[in-house]
Amino acid sequence: MAKAIMFQGTSSHVGKSILTAALCRILAQDGYKVAPFKAQNMALNSFVTKSGGEMGRAQVVQAHAAFLEPEVIMNPVLLKPTRDQASQVIVLGKPVGNFSARDYHQGFKEKALEAITFSLSELYQRFEILVIEGAGSPAEVNLKANDIVNMKIAKLTQAPVLLVADIDRGGALASIVGTLELLEPEERDLVKGIVINKFRGDISLLEPALTFLEQKTGKPVLGVIPYFKDFIIPEEDSVATEGMTTAKGRGPLNIAVIALPHLSNFTDFDALTLEPDVTLTYVKLNMDLGDPDLIILPGTKNTIEDMLALEASGLAAQIKKASEKGTPVIGICGGFQMLGQEILDPLYTEASIPRTRGLGLLDTSTTFEPTKVTTQVTAFPVGFPALEGEVRDLTGYEIHMGRTVLGPKAKPAFIFKTRCDGDVNLPDGAVREDGLVWGTYMHGIFDNDDFRRFLLNQLRQKKGLSPLLPNLTGAAQQYEEGLNRLAETVRTNLNMAKIYELLGV
């Protein structure tokens, strides 16, 4: 029987995801067969597994930290918000419908719990240790009756719980004491220690607070983790998007990503921020576009509503004006759909509007269909003459419910060679005749090192800058090195002897 340990938090965004990844890497380095688990995740950052199942990105990173291929049983329930009070529900990698919060809790929660218990059973049979992540806070009294991700899972697995607080935001001591006070006695008994995360400064100045916490709560402080900014894991909700107005990087190439209201899979752009010549800015709808070297429309969970919001804000007009002046524009998935002439939703799959005009920058038309495509892909570029022979096959993944048809003024950007179900020969995306506007359904396209550098060198050439060679340390290697640095930091600052004692291994 596998052992388990669980991170719960005093709130969202305290670092549960990153600590789970760190502990997975530490335990794997120490020779244990370890797997991550999060019963239910609410996120717009998702990933497609090799079998074609959809799961949250945070658990994907945690699986990689454990040297594993991601599987949907590591995140059996995924909620993808489509609007403020409704979500698409993904169970064991497949969509089962759109639910309001009330309908989900009243009519579907038990089925979700079945998938959760099945997944736990599978993981317990295959691994020695499970590192479990909770969601938000276990002390939300209005949510406790419907809990299937925090104390419900701790009780089900009898996992010792480590309560995590973010001291960088202030109020950490009060949030720890308050969280424990609001727990039921049997829940409080499951909490075996406290972890202070994101600490900056001289730890000796914190020691009186640590002593107070231990005396007040009766729980030991098992670690004070320093603020770690070199590796980021997507959080489970929209909290992580609040700081998106801050530019990332200081390079000469200014890339503007439009921060759509239902923006999804913003991890698509992480690799761009690793490049030394890039400054990447998320432009919200109430901001001015400025004069970027490249505009990217990202994926979205609600293409139609976001297209309407883009028009209403005036940012659509700014994008079209920039394109007229020669600024390149790229669309990924929902952003690709927006670049076309129209978006049709005859079955009201996304919204209550059957037809919406697009930006008109590509000669394409998209129709939403009831079947969702989720698959990993390999592809080669066909719409970029300067790229012929310059890059290897590209890898990525599709997550969409739209079918896009090209008109005579557009040609395919890529050809898919493989999908999860085998070899294919299918066109993807579209490129405008002048090559300055293109789109694709392929998430993860910028993770391909050669293609990313080709794109950036095209921008450099436009600015009169010399091309750069691809970084010798590619995005995947930097990602792996980041995981190792993260594990080293946490191992040094977490009481690992006590962790192993709690695990009983």
N, C-alpha and C positions, 0 to 999 in steps of 0.2 A: 504494500500500500504506500503510495507516494505521500510525502510530507508537503505541507503548504505553509506559506507565510503571506501576509496581506498588507498592502499599503492603503490606508484611508487618509482623507485629508480634512482639514478644518474648513476648506472651501475648494472651489475650482481653482486651477492654475497655481497650486502650491508646489507642484513638482512630482506628483505621484507617478506620472508616466516615465519621467526621466530616471527616477529612483528605481522603478521596476526594471527598466532596461539595464541600469547599472548593476543591480543585484543579479539579474540573469547572466550578465557577462562575468561577474565575479565568480558565481557558482559554477558556470561552465568552465572558466579558467581553472577552477579547483577540482575539476574532473567529474562533476555531477551532471546527470542527464536532467536538464531543467527546461521548463517551458513556461511562457507567460500565459495569463488568462485574465480577461475582463468580460464579465457576463454580458453587460450591455454598454454600448458606447454610443454617445450622440456626437456625430461629427460629419462634416462635409468633406473632410480629407479621407478618401478611401483608396483602396488598392485592390487589384484583381490577382488572385492566386493562380498558380499553374493549372488548377482544375477549373478555373473560370468563376470562382466564388468571390464575392465582394466582402471586404472587412476593413476595419479602421486602421489608419496608417500607424497609429501609436503602437498597436500590437504587432504590426509588421516590423517596426524597428526593434521591438523587444524580442521578436523571434530571431532576427538577425543577430542581436546581442547574444542570444543563446546558441548561435551557430546552427539555426534551424531554418528550413523553408517554411514560410508562413502558411497556416491552415486556418480555415474558418472556425474550427472548434476552439481556437484561441480567443475568438470574439464572436460568439454565436448569435448575438443580437446587435444589430447596428441600426440606429435611428438617424435618418438624414432629413433634417428640417427642410420642408418645401415652402412654408410660410410660418408666421409667428406661432400659430397654434396647431400645426399639423406636420407630420413627418412621414416619409416613406420608410416602411419597416422592412429590414433585410434580416432574414432568419437563415442561419447556416449558409450564408453566401448568396441567397436568392431573394428577390423582392416578393413580398406577400401582399402588399397593398399600402394605401395611404390612410393614416388614422389620425384623428384628433387625439389629444392627450387623454381625454375622458373615455373615448371609445377604445383606445388601446388598453387602458387599465381595466375597464369593465368587461371587455369582450375578448381580449387577446393575451393578456398577461400570463394566463395559465399555460397557453401553448408556448409562449416564449420561455417560460420556466422549464418546460419539458425539454426544449432544445438546450438550455443551460445545463440541466442535470445530465443529459446525454453526453454533452461535450466534456463535462467534468469527469464522467465515468471513463470516457476514451482516454483522456489525458492521464488520469490516475493509473491506468493500465500500462501506459507507455513510458512514463517518466518517473524519476525519483523525487523531484521537487517541483512544485508549482509556485510561481511568484504571481500573486493575484493583485490586481489593481481595482480599487473602488472608483466611485464617481462622485464629483461634487463633495458634499458633506453627509455623514451619516446622521447628523442631528437636525435635519430639516423635518420638523414635526408634521408638516402638511404633506410630506411625501412618504413618510415612514410606512404607512399602511400598504403602499404599493411597491415597496422596496424589493428589487430583485438583483441589486448590484453591490450593496454595502454590507450591512450586518446580516442580512438574509444569507448571503454567501459565506460570511465568516462563520455563522452558526452551522450552515450546511457542511462546511469543510473542517470545522473546528480549527481554523487557521488563527494563530496568534496575529494580532493586529498592531501595526506600527502607525501611530497617528502623526501625520506630517503637517507642519505649519510653515508658511512663507513669512520669514521675518523681514524681508526686504520691503514689504508693503506696510509694515507697521501693524500694531495691534495683535501680534502673534500670541503673546501670553494670554490675553483676554480670550482669544479665539480658542486656544487649547483648553483653558479652564471651562469656558462656556460650552464647548462641544462635549466634554466629558460630563458636565452637569446635566446636559439634556439627554444623555443616553440612559437607557434602562439599566438597572444594576447588572443583569446578566450580560448586557452588551459591554458595559464598562469593564467587566471582568475579562473580556476578550482582548482588551487593549493592554498590551504588555510593555509598551514603551513609546516614547515621544522622539520625533526627529525634527530638529530645527533646520530648515532649508533656506538657501540663498542668503547666507550670512556674509556681511562685509565688515572688515575692521579687525580690531584687537579682541580676540575671544576672551581674554582675561576680564574685559569690561562687561562681558555677558554672564560671567560666572554667578554673580548674586541672583540673577534672574533664573538661572538653571536650578540653583539651590531652592529658590522659592517654588518653582514649578514642581520639583520632586516632593517637597514638603506639602504643598497644597493639594496635589493630585494623588500622591502615593505611587506615581508611575516614574520609572527611571528615564532620564534623557539618554538615549542610546547613540545620539550623534548630532553634531552641528556641522552641516555641509556648507562649504563656502560657495559663494555665488559663482556659477559656472556658465560662461557665455559662449563657449566655443563649440557647443553642440546643442541643437534644438530638436525636440520632439514635438510634433503637433499635439495640442491639447484637445480635450474631448468636446469642447464647445466653442462658442464664438468669442470667449474671453481673449483667446490668442490673437484675434484680428484687431483688437482695440488699438494696439500700438503700431499699426501698419503705416501710419503717415510718416514715420521716421525712415529716412533714406538709408539704404544698406549699401555700404561700400563708398569709395571715394575716387572711382575711376573716371576717365574722360567720356565714357559712353553712358549716356543717360537713357535708361529704359523705364518707361512708364507702364505699370500694370494697373488696369482699371479695377478698382476695388468694388466690384458689383455687390449689391445687397445680399445676394445668395451665393457669393463667390465660393467655389469648391476647389479642392485639390490645389491649394496655393503652394503645396510642396513641389509642384511642377517647376517653380522658379528658384528653389534653393540652390541648385547647381550654378545658376547665373551669379548669385551673390558670392560665390567662391572665387570668381574670376577677378584678377587684379585691376582690370580696366573697366569695370562696371560699377555704376551707381544705379541701384534699383529703387524706385519709389512706387508705392501704392497710392494711386490717385483716387480719392473718394469723390462721390458725386457732387459734393458741395465745394470741391476744390477746382482751381484753374489747371488746365492740362499743362500749361507751360510750353516749352519747345524741346521735347525729347527727341532723341535719335531713333527711337523705336517705340511703338505702342503695341501692347499685348492685351487682348481681351481674353480673360481666363475662362475656365469652366464655371458653370453655374448650375444650381439645382433647380432654378426656375428661369429658363431662358426668356419666356414671354414677359413676365413681370419685370425682369431686369432690363429687357429691351425698352419697355415703356418708361421705366425709371430713368434710364440713360437719356432718352429723348426729353423727358420732362425737365431734367436737370440742366439741359443745355450742353452737356458734355458730348452727346452724340454729334452735335453740330461742330464742336471743336475738333473732334476726331476726323470728321469728313473734311474739314478745312485743312487740317494738318496733312491728310492724305493727298489732297489736291496740290499741296506744296511739295510733295515728294517724300514725306515721312513714311517709312515702311510700317505696315500694320499686319500683325499676326493674330489669328484667333485659334484658341484651343477648345475643342469640344463645343460647349455652349457658345463660347466666343466666336468660334468658326460659324456656327449657325447664324449668329447676329450679323456677320459680315455680308450675308446674302441679301437677296431682294425681298424675300418674305419668309415667314415662319407660320406654318399651318398646323393647327391642333384640332382636327375634326372630331376626335373622341374626347376632347377636353381632358387630355392626359395630365397637363400641367396647370392649366388655368381655365377660366370661364370665357376665354376669348378665342374664337376659332381661327382668326387670322391677324397677324401683326406684320407690319413692314419692318424689314431689316435696315441696316445701314446703307445697303446698296453698293458696297465696295467690291463685291464679288458677284458674278453672274451665276448664282445658285439659288435653289429653293429647298427648304427643309420641311418635312412632314413628320410629326410625332406619331409613333406607333405604339401599340400596347406591350410589345415584347422588348425587354431590356437586353442590350448587348453588353456582356461583361466577358472580356477575354484578353489574355496576353497576346501580343503580336510581335512579329519581326517584319521589317519593311525596308525597301530601298527607295531613295528619292528619284523621281522622274521629272519633276517640274523645275529643276534648278540646273540649267546647262553648265554653269561654272563648277558644279559639284561632281560631275561625272568622273568616276574613278578616284575621287578624293576621300571618300568615307566608306567605312564598312557598313554592313547591314545595321539598321537601327532597331532598337528594342523599345517597347512601351506597352501600353494597355489601353483598352477601350472601355468606357462606361457611359452608355447613352441609350436613349430611346428614340432618336431621330434618324431619318433617312434623308440624305441630301442628294439632290439631282443637279448636275452641272449643265449650264447653258453653253452656247457656242463661244462665248468670250472667256471661258475658263477651261483649264485643263487639270487633270489630277496632279496633286503634289507628290504623292507616294503610291507605291504598290505594296499591298500586304502580301507577304510570302507565306507566313504561317499564322494560324490562330490556335487556340487551345485544342480544337478538334482536328488539327492536321494541316497539311499543305493547302494553300489557296493561291489565287492570283486575282486579287480584288483591288480596285482603285480606292484611294483614300484622299480626302481633302480636296483642295482646289487652289490653283494659282492664277492670278490675274495675268493678262497678256504681258504687262510691263514688268512682272515679277515683284512688284513692290507690296502687293497684298496677297497673303496666302493663309490658309487655315488647314487644320487637321483634326481628326478625332483621337489622335494618339497622345494620351497623357504620358509624361515622362520623357518626352522627346529631347528636352534640354539636358537630360542626364547622359546623353550620348556625347562623349567628349569631343570627337572629331567634328561632329555636326555643329555642336555649340560654338567651337572655335571658328569654324567656317562662317557661321552667321555673324559672330562678333567681328571677324576680319572684314566682312562686307561692310559693316558699319564703320569700321576704322578707315577703310578706303574712302568712303564718302566724306569723312572728316579730314582727309589728307594725312592720316596716320599710317605708319608702317605696320604690316601684319605681325602678329605674334604666333609663335609655335604653340601647339597644345601644351597645357601644363603637364609636366612629367608625372605629377601626382594627380591622377584623375579624380573625378568626383567620388567614385566608389571607394577608392583608397583613402581619400580624405575623410569620408564617412566612417570607414573602419577604424582609422586612427583616432577619430573623435570618440568612438565607443570605448576604445582602450584608455584614452585619457580620462574619460568620464568614470570608468570603472576604477582606475587608479585613485582618482580624487575621492570617490565614495569609500573605497576600501580603507583609505588612510583616515577618514573622518567618521566612519561608522563603526560601532563596537561589534566587529565581526565575530568575536568569541561568543558574545551574547546571542547574536543571530543564530549561530550554529547550535547553541544551547536550546534556544526556542524551537529550532527545527528538530532537535533530537537526533542529529546525524554526526 
